[in-house]
Amino acid sequence: MTGRELIEFIDRNIPFNEKGERWSLARYQRAVFLLMFARYFITRIWSEIKKSGKTFLAACIVAVEMMTRANAEAVCIANDEEQAQSRVFATCVALFDKNPTLKASLVKVTQNEIRLTNGSVIRAVASDYKGAAGGREFLRVFDELWAYDSERMTRLWEEMRPPPTEKESYTLVVSYAGFSGESTVLEKLYQRGLKGKRLSSRYPVYADGRLFMFWSHTGRQPWHTKAYFENEAADMRPNQFRRLHRNEWVSSESTFILPEQWDNIVDESRSPILTGGSVCLGIDIGVKSDTSGVVAVSWDTDGKKLVVAFHRVWKPTKKQPVLLGDVKGFIKEVSQHHAIQKAVADPSQAYRLIEELRDEGIVVEEFTQSQANGVKMGETLFSLVKDRNLIAYKSAELREHVLNAVGVETPGGVRMVKGKATKKIDAAIALAMACVAAIEKGPGGDSVRQFIENNAGIDDHSMSDWTFYGEGVFNTSPGDRGPWS
């Protein structure tokens, strides 16, 4: 099929997009199609910035190829292990439903298959598909190939090579940029493409042997306005903005929370809550000689923002590691002075503590720091800080731990990790866990008044045995109200 044939078929037979709205190919899309299908390429790459219609164009190509070829097969491959169905396949289903000519050719549509009257079939393939090798597909579509960053997924890419028995069979890749050194499959293709011959002075189109690559850093859609990009830049981490909206290769690690972002949520008139709080606890227990931390958050009076209630960090010395009993004693004292709505800890680090506190009548829920939970923690804390939906008191220690963290991009979202082994982020981890717990719990629970009434007679001075290090406001001495004075 030539580029002109592709364009003419789309113009005649696909007048509606996946939403049922009228559309037409842009001038640059027509120009690139003419070059992309000017001759046979085994691999064809279409790479643009986010919200440029890459997935939609891929679905159009799949539809045209299968409509114009009898007994052919196309597979649309999901972009990561968590995506059960390719977005390209889902868009194909919508196109066949919204466009009469395409719809008339349907025999059957299932969750992962579209069968046509000419004997051709379009299949959705999960990225963990075990029977991929040895197929007779005419067309393979990889959506967001940047996410292929594991050995298993690299093998899938290598196994899904165009079979020599299928004449002019090829692979179509639609994606934006990935992470240098991690998205290795796409990065190698990108580097190879750049070394090839540039085919157009106007558009960034390259060819190297049987590889065709269109790699654009420019927004060409009507909604790609200056205001749109300014708003996106304000809401996103710099590296993520560059990758998604400039289509540039970046490091997966980037600054997680900027100093000015944290400082914007600090209310210097606030101080740690002494007693009577309705709190959610995040507990991060260090391994052996590592630091440990506990952070509590509560909802504000309107139930719209979270407030850092108090925190505690235990730092080991060369001779003395952090004692689990000290953390346990702290949490027991907290339970006497505050209503603990929810407490969470990673059982891989704190199983013994969880069991001992349960024996004391204090329930600590298990919150495994899995990939999914790590993303949930990172995205939650970042969003709360960015949108100023978290209020903190002034604390150099807590600020340091938060700013020590870096964000690592994953296919599922951003995880918060240490930037360097020597940098401590335990309080930041505990804070993120507490925020997730509070949001899942919601702003309900015992009110402060209910808690005080239920715990009448507790002596505010009974906490004077605690000693806090690192920040003078937490140090206690005989006669002080407690560790948060």
GINOR-V407990 format. One record per pair of residues at least 6 apart in sequence whose ideal C-beta (glycine too) atoms are under 7 Angstrom apart, sorted by the first residue. I is the first residue (numbers start at 1). J is the second residue. Records with the same first field share a line. If there is no record, write none. Layout:
I: J + J
This chain:
1: 37 + 65 + 68
2: 37
3: 33 + 34 + 35 + 36 + 37 + 38
4: 34
6: 33 + 37 + 61 + 64
7: 25 + 30 + 33
9: 64 + 68
10: 25 + 60 + 64
13: 99 + 101 + 102
14: 60 + 63 + 95 + 99 + 102
15: 22 + 99
16: 22 + 98 + 99
17: 23 + 56
18: 56 + 91 + 94 + 95 + 98
20: 98
26: 220
28: 203 + 220
29: 57
31: 203
32: 203 + 205 + 214
35: 199 + 200 + 205
36: 44 + 212 + 214
40: 168
41: 170 + 210 + 211 + 212
42: 162 + 170 + 171 + 210
43: 170 + 171 + 173 + 189 + 210 + 211
44: 170 + 172 + 212
45: 173 + 189 + 193 + 212 + 213 + 214
46: 54 + 57 + 174 + 214
47: 175 + 176 + 214 + 215 + 216 + 247
48: 54 + 176 + 216 + 247
49: 176 + 217 + 219 + 244 + 245 + 246 + 247
50: 176 + 244 + 245
51: 221 + 223
52: 220 + 221
53: 221
54: 174
55: 87 + 88 + 91 + 143 + 174
56: 91
58: 88 + 141 + 143 + 172 + 174
59: 88 + 91 + 92 + 95
61: 172
62: 74 + 76 + 88 + 92 + 122 + 139 + 141
63: 92 + 95 + 96 + 102
65: 72 + 74 + 138 + 139
66: 72 + 74 + 116 + 120 + 122
67: 102 + 105 + 116
69: 120 + 138
70: 118 + 119 + 120
71: 119 + 120
72: 120 + 138
73: 120 + 121 + 123 + 136 + 137 + 138
74: 122 + 137 + 138 + 139 + 141
75: 123 + 125 + 137 + 140
76: 86 + 88 + 89 + 92 + 122 + 124 + 125 + 141 + 143
77: 86 + 125 + 127 + 140 + 141 + 142
78: 84 + 85 + 86 + 125 + 126 + 127
79: 127 + 143 + 144 + 147
80: 127 + 147 + 411
81: 127 + 128
82: 411 + 412
83: 127
84: 126
85: 112 + 124
86: 124 + 143
87: 143
88: 141 + 143
89: 122 + 124
92: 114 + 122
93: 109 + 114
95: 102
96: 102 + 103 + 106 + 114
97: 103
105: 116 + 117 + 118
106: 116
107: 115 + 116 + 117
108: 115
112: 123 + 124
113: 121 + 123
114: 121 + 122
115: 121
125: 132
127: 153 + 156
132: 156 + 159 + 160
133: 159
136: 163 + 165 + 166
137: 169
138: 166 + 169
139: 170 + 172
140: 160 + 171
141: 172
142: 171 + 173
143: 174
144: 175
145: 173 + 175 + 185 + 186
146: 175 + 176 + 177 + 178 + 183 + 186
147: 411
148: 154 + 157 + 183 + 185 + 186
149: 182 + 183
154: 185
157: 185
162: 169 + 170 + 171
163: 169
175: 186
176: 243 + 244 + 247
177: 243 + 247 + 248 + 249
178: 186 + 187 + 249
179: 250 + 251 + 252 + 409
180: 187 + 249 + 250 + 251
182: 252
187: 249
189: 211
190: 215
192: 208 + 211
193: 206 + 208 + 211 + 213 + 215
194: 206
195: 208
196: 206 + 207 + 208 + 211
197: 206 + 207
198: 205 + 206
199: 205 + 206 + 207
203: 214
204: 214 + 215 + 216
205: 214
206: 213
216: 247
217: 246 + 247 + 248
229: 245
232: 241 + 245
233: 241
235: 386
237: 254 + 255 + 407
238: 254
239: 250 + 251 + 254
240: 409
242: 248 + 250
243: 250
252: 408 + 409
253: 406 + 408
254: 406 + 407
255: 406
256: 382 + 405 + 406 + 407 + 416
257: 382 + 385 + 402 + 403
259: 403
261: 385 + 386
262: 385 + 399 + 402 + 403
264: 388
265: 385 + 388 + 390 + 391 + 392
266: 392 + 394
267: 391 + 393
268: 394
270: 391 + 393
271: 393 + 484
272: 309 + 310 + 393 + 484
273: 309 + 310 + 484
274: 460 + 481 + 482 + 484 + 485
275: 337 + 338 + 460
276: 338 + 448 + 451 + 452
277: 296 + 298 + 309 + 338 + 448
278: 298 + 339 + 341 + 445 + 446 + 447 + 448 + 451
279: 296 + 297 + 298 + 309 + 338 + 340 + 341
280: 296 + 297 + 341 + 342 + 434 + 437 + 438 + 441
281: 294 + 296 + 340 + 343 + 434
282: 295 + 344 + 430 + 431 + 432 + 433 + 434 + 437
283: 294 + 343 + 344 + 345 + 350 + 364 + 430
284: 292 + 293 + 426 + 429 + 430 + 433
285: 292 + 327 + 345 + 349 + 350 + 353
286: 292 + 322 + 426
287: 349
288: 321
289: 316 + 321
291: 313 + 314 + 315 + 316 + 424 + 426
292: 314 + 322 + 327 + 426
293: 311 + 312 + 313 + 426 + 427 + 430
294: 311 + 312 + 327 + 330 + 331 + 430
295: 308 + 311 + 427 + 430 + 431 + 434
296: 309 + 310 + 434
297: 306 + 307 + 308 + 309 + 434 + 435 + 438
298: 307 + 309
299: 306 + 438 + 443
300: 307 + 391
303: 443
305: 389 + 390 + 391
306: 384 + 389 + 390 + 435 + 438
307: 391
308: 391 + 392 + 393
310: 484
311: 395 + 398 + 427
312: 330 + 468
313: 397 + 426 + 427 + 470
314: 322 + 326 + 327
315: 469
316: 322
324: 352 + 353
327: 353
328: 353 + 356 + 357
330: 466
331: 357 + 362
332: 360 + 362
333: 463 + 466
334: 340
335: 362
336: 458
337: 458 + 463
339: 445 + 446 + 451
340: 362
341: 441 + 445
342: 365 + 437 + 441
343: 364 + 365
344: 364 + 365 + 367 + 433 + 437
345: 353 + 354 + 364 + 367
346: 367 + 368 + 369
347: 354 + 366 + 368
348: 368
354: 364 + 366
357: 364
367: 373 + 433
371: 410 + 412
372: 412
374: 415
375: 410 + 412 + 413 + 414 + 415
376: 436
377: 416 + 432 + 433 + 436
378: 407 + 413 + 414 + 415 + 416 + 432
379: 413 + 414
380: 432 + 435 + 436 + 439
381: 416 + 431 + 432 + 435
382: 414
384: 390 + 435
390: 435
392: 398
395: 471
396: 471
397: 427 + 470 + 471
398: 427
401: 424 + 425 + 426 + 427 + 428
402: 428
404: 418 + 419 + 423 + 424 + 425
405: 416 + 417 + 418 + 419 + 425 + 428
406: 417 + 419
407: 414 + 416
408: 414 + 415 + 417
416: 428 + 432
418: 425
460: 481 + 482
461: 481 + 482
463: 482 + 483
464: 476 + 478 + 480 + 482
466: 476 + 483
467: 475 + 476
468: 474 + 475 + 476 + 483
474: 483
476: 482 + 483
